[in-house]
Amino acid sequence: MNYRSIANMNDAIVRNLGRFPHDADLIIGIPRSGMMPANLLAMYLNKPFTSIEQFCNGVIYANGERKIDRGTIRKVLVVDDSICSGNQMRKAKEALQSYNIGKIFAAIYVKPENASVVDIYCEEVDMPRVFQWNIFNSKNAEKSMFCMDGVLCVDPKINDDSEQYIASIVNAKPLYIPKYTIDTIITCRPEKYRAITEKWLKKYDVTYKHLIMLPLNTNEGLQKVEKFGEWKAKHYADSKTILFIESYVSQAMVIKQITDKQVFCTETMKFV
């Protein structure tokens, strides 16, 4: 799987900055992923920026809340993070078609066979691919195994059966909540806490097919189960999922070594 981080995207923009039109009066981002590279380009080129919808509604911002008259715009640079099918970029072109201004269309990453959809791109990245800014909100979730604590919610950092532990998992703050249905959620919480865990997942609209918990009745047994990475790896290896999202880099490395399947770690925001 081809992966690009936010840092990778920034580096790609900086390396190719000279290829972007410095005479553009305005940078337009295609929501929502295109707003990030558009904002970066606007800062590097010292230009105002806006979204497609805002531009069509006459809303353009420079510094702070100062608005710019759309009538002064002669050339725009329209930016998206990536091109796959090219449908979003085509829609952007249609939305701007009636405006008698110069238009340059760009993307940071393109699927090689659809590179011609834009005038400028930074890098060809073939499929399958995933980006740091959408890894939790892409359809990859439907083929993935997510760790619970440290990924979907803040890790309670407590391993006992105290009232404090129960309160910590009941009131755990959410972290990365995907909008698509997760194939499998796996957690080192004992089976005893299934009802509490399911209630939390429902509260935050996390949909999933399977929930795997440690076959223990109390947290006391956790002290004897030292090889959490190996336990997770066994379930991952036996599943049809193609991506594991783990919170701790030490366990992520174990899972990767045992399964030789794709593992992404939220501690480093990198693939192992």
VMD Tcl script that draws the C-alpha trace (Angstrom):
set ca {
  {0.00 0.00 0.00}
  {1.42 3.37 -1.00}
  {1.36 5.81 1.92}
  {1.93 9.55 2.08}
  {1.98 11.58 5.30}
  {1.18 15.25 5.82}
  {4.93 15.85 6.02}
  {5.37 14.04 2.68}
  {2.73 16.27 1.10}
  {4.39 19.41 2.42}
  {7.76 18.24 1.07}
  {6.22 17.51 -2.33}
  {4.75 21.01 -2.49}
  {8.04 22.66 -1.49}
  {10.04 20.63 -4.04}
  {7.64 21.66 -6.80}
  {6.88 25.21 -5.69}
  {8.50 26.72 -8.77}
  {6.07 24.87 -11.03}
  {3.01 26.54 -9.55}
  {1.88 29.87 -11.05}
  {3.17 32.68 -8.87}
  {1.02 35.14 -10.80}
  {-2.23 33.51 -9.65}
  {-4.40 35.97 -7.74}
  {-6.17 33.32 -5.68}
  {-5.77 29.72 -4.51}
  {-8.99 27.67 -4.51}
  {-9.14 24.40 -2.57}
  {-11.50 21.52 -3.35}
  {-13.12 20.46 -0.04}
  {-12.34 18.78 1.99}
  {-8.92 17.21 1.47}
  {-7.89 19.83 -1.07}
  {-8.17 22.63 1.47}
  {-4.99 21.56 3.24}
  {-2.60 21.76 0.24}
  {-4.43 24.89 -0.96}
  {-3.78 26.54 2.40}
  {-0.10 25.55 2.29}
  {0.30 26.89 -1.23}
  {-1.48 30.10 -0.28}
  {0.97 30.64 2.58}
  {4.07 29.79 0.53}
  {2.97 31.95 -2.42}
  {1.54 34.68 -0.16}
  {-1.86 34.53 -1.83}
  {-5.45 34.61 -0.52}
  {-7.33 31.33 -0.62}
  {-10.88 30.05 -0.52}
  {-13.01 27.04 -1.41}
  {-14.99 26.43 -4.60}
  {-18.30 27.13 -2.87}
  {-17.03 30.29 -1.16}
  {-15.62 31.61 -4.42}
  {-18.93 31.06 -6.22}
  {-20.66 32.88 -3.35}
  {-18.20 35.77 -3.56}
  {-16.40 35.05 -0.28}
  {-12.61 35.41 -0.48}
  {-10.35 36.08 2.47}
  {-6.86 37.55 2.55}
  {-5.40 38.25 5.99}
  {-7.75 37.73 8.90}
  {-11.31 38.71 8.03}
  {-10.44 41.16 5.25}
  {-12.46 40.31 2.15}
  {-11.27 40.66 -1.44}
  {-13.45 41.77 -4.32}
  {-13.96 38.80 -6.65}
  {-13.95 41.21 -9.57}
  {-10.23 41.82 -9.08}
  {-9.37 38.15 -9.63}
  {-7.80 37.44 -13.04}
  {-6.23 34.00 -12.53}
  {-6.90 31.21 -10.03}
  {-5.05 28.06 -9.00}
  {-7.48 25.25 -8.15}
  {-5.98 22.54 -5.93}
  {-6.93 19.08 -4.69}
  {-4.85 16.68 -2.64}
  {-5.09 13.84 -5.15}
  {-6.58 12.61 -8.39}
  {-8.03 9.11 -8.63}
  {-11.00 9.01 -10.98}
  {-10.81 12.75 -11.52}
  {-14.53 13.29 -10.86}
  {-14.06 15.94 -8.17}
  {-11.73 17.96 -10.36}
  {-14.14 17.74 -13.28}
  {-16.93 19.03 -11.04}
  {-14.68 21.91 -10.00}
  {-14.03 22.77 -13.63}
  {-17.77 22.78 -14.33}
  {-18.43 25.05 -11.33}
  {-15.89 27.58 -12.59}
  {-16.67 27.28 -16.29}
  {-18.81 30.42 -16.47}
  {-16.15 32.66 -14.91}
  {-14.06 34.58 -17.42}
  {-10.75 34.17 -15.62}
  {-7.58 32.18 -16.09}
  {-7.68 28.78 -14.41}
  {-4.86 26.40 -13.55}
  {-5.83 23.03 -12.08}
  {-3.43 21.12 -9.84}
  {-3.15 18.12 -7.53}
  {-0.36 17.00 -5.27}
  {-0.75 13.28 -6.03}
  {-2.22 11.67 -9.13}
  {-3.06 8.22 -10.33}
  {-0.75 7.88 -13.37}
  {-3.45 7.12 -15.94}
  {-5.50 10.16 -14.86}
  {-2.67 12.68 -14.60}
  {-3.98 14.55 -17.64}
  {-7.01 15.74 -15.62}
  {-4.80 18.47 -14.12}
  {-2.26 20.96 -15.49}
  {0.21 20.49 -12.63}
  {0.91 17.65 -10.22}
  {3.75 16.86 -7.85}
  {3.95 13.07 -7.80}
  {2.44 9.96 -9.33}
  {1.18 7.53 -6.69}
  {-0.47 4.37 -7.92}
  {-3.21 2.42 -6.19}
  {-3.64 1.02 -3.62}
  {-2.74 4.13 -1.69}
  {-3.70 5.83 1.56}
  {-2.93 9.22 3.07}
  {-2.41 10.22 6.70}
  {-5.27 12.72 6.50}
  {-7.85 10.16 5.38}
  {-6.62 6.78 6.62}
  {-9.30 6.73 9.34}
  {-12.04 8.01 7.06}
  {-11.61 5.92 3.95}
  {-13.24 2.68 2.88}
  {-10.08 0.91 4.06}
  {-11.86 0.68 7.43}
  {-14.17 -1.91 5.92}
  {-11.14 -4.18 5.42}
  {-9.25 -3.24 8.58}
  {-8.69 -4.33 12.16}
  {-8.65 -1.43 14.65}
  {-7.17 -1.54 18.13}
  {-9.59 0.03 20.63}
  {-7.58 1.86 23.29}
  {-5.18 4.42 21.86}
  {-6.85 4.38 18.44}
  {-10.62 4.73 18.75}
  {-10.35 6.22 22.24}
  {-7.77 7.48 24.72}
  {-5.92 4.62 26.42}
  {-6.95 4.53 30.11}
  {-3.42 3.39 31.10}
  {-4.94 1.37 33.94}
  {-5.03 -2.42 34.17}
  {-7.12 -3.31 37.17}
  {-10.75 -3.85 38.10}
  {-11.05 -0.69 40.16}
  {-13.88 1.80 39.92}
  {-11.32 4.21 38.46}
  {-10.67 1.84 35.54}
  {-14.37 1.33 34.85}
  {-14.93 5.10 34.94}
  {-11.99 5.63 32.57}
  {-13.41 3.34 29.87}
  {-16.97 4.55 30.31}
  {-15.86 8.18 29.93}
  {-12.99 7.63 27.51}
  {-12.45 10.52 25.10}
  {-12.72 9.56 21.42}
  {-9.68 9.77 19.14}
  {-9.95 8.50 15.56}
  {-13.55 7.66 14.68}
  {-13.99 6.39 11.08}
  {-17.17 7.14 9.17}
  {-17.18 3.71 7.52}
  {-17.95 0.38 9.16}
  {-14.85 -1.24 10.68}
  {-14.43 -4.91 9.91}
  {-12.93 -5.83 13.30}
  {-12.21 -4.02 16.56}
  {-9.75 -5.80 18.84}
  {-9.02 -4.87 22.45}
  {-7.06 -6.20 25.41}
  {-10.01 -5.38 27.66}
  {-11.39 -8.50 29.34}
  {-14.63 -9.97 27.99}
  {-16.23 -8.82 31.26}
  {-16.36 -5.28 29.86}
  {-18.05 -6.09 26.56}
  {-21.33 -4.36 27.44}
  {-19.54 -1.18 28.57}
  {-17.40 -1.21 25.44}
  {-20.35 -1.76 23.11}
  {-22.25 1.08 24.80}
  {-19.30 3.44 24.25}
  {-19.00 2.44 20.58}
  {-22.70 3.07 20.06}
  {-22.45 6.45 21.82}
  {-19.84 7.62 19.31}
  {-21.51 6.03 16.28}
  {-18.71 3.52 15.67}
  {-20.07 0.76 13.45}
  {-18.28 -2.56 13.15}
  {-18.77 -6.21 12.26}
  {-16.69 -7.93 14.94}
  {-15.46 -7.06 18.44}
  {-12.69 -9.28 19.82}
  {-11.90 -9.06 23.55}
  {-9.54 -10.99 25.81}
  {-11.25 -14.16 27.08}
  {-10.79 -13.14 30.72}
  {-13.31 -12.35 33.45}
  {-11.13 -9.90 35.36}
  {-8.24 -7.55 34.72}
  {-6.08 -9.52 37.15}
  {-5.30 -11.92 34.35}
  {-3.81 -9.11 32.30}
  {-0.70 -9.23 34.43}
  {-0.15 -12.79 33.18}
  {-0.85 -11.95 29.53}
  {2.36 -10.18 28.54}
  {2.32 -10.85 24.82}
  {-0.51 -8.62 23.67}
  {1.18 -8.07 20.30}
  {1.35 -11.80 19.64}
  {-2.31 -12.22 20.62}
  {-3.41 -9.45 18.26}
  {-1.16 -10.81 15.51}
  {-2.79 -14.23 15.68}
  {-6.24 -12.78 15.13}
  {-4.97 -10.50 12.36}
  {-3.20 -13.37 10.60}
  {-6.33 -15.53 10.74}
  {-8.57 -12.77 9.40}
  {-9.25 -11.50 5.89}
  {-8.49 -7.92 6.92}
  {-5.65 -6.22 5.05}
  {-4.73 -3.42 7.45}
  {-4.15 -3.32 11.22}
  {-4.22 0.01 13.05}
  {-2.31 -0.21 16.32}
  {-1.57 2.42 18.96}
  {1.81 1.29 20.32}
  {4.84 1.06 18.06}
  {6.31 -1.87 20.03}
  {3.18 -3.97 19.47}
  {2.86 -2.76 15.88}
  {6.35 -4.09 15.14}
  {5.49 -7.47 16.65}
  {2.25 -7.70 14.66}
  {4.08 -6.79 11.45}
  {6.88 -9.29 12.08}
  {4.51 -12.18 12.78}
  {1.93 -11.55 10.07}
  {3.91 -9.72 7.36}
  {0.69 -7.80 6.67}
  {0.15 -4.04 6.60}
  {0.32 -2.35 10.04}
  {-0.18 1.37 10.70}
  {0.83 2.88 14.05}
  {-0.90 5.96 15.48}
  {2.01 6.57 17.85}
  {4.26 7.43 14.91}
  {1.62 8.03 12.22}
  {3.58 5.70 9.97}
  {3.36 2.22 8.50}
  {5.65 -0.23 10.24}
}
mol new
graphics top color blue
foreach p $ca { graphics top sphere $p radius 0.5 }
foreach p [lrange $ca 0 end-1] q [lrange $ca 1 end] { graphics top cylinder $p $q radius 0.2 }
display resetview
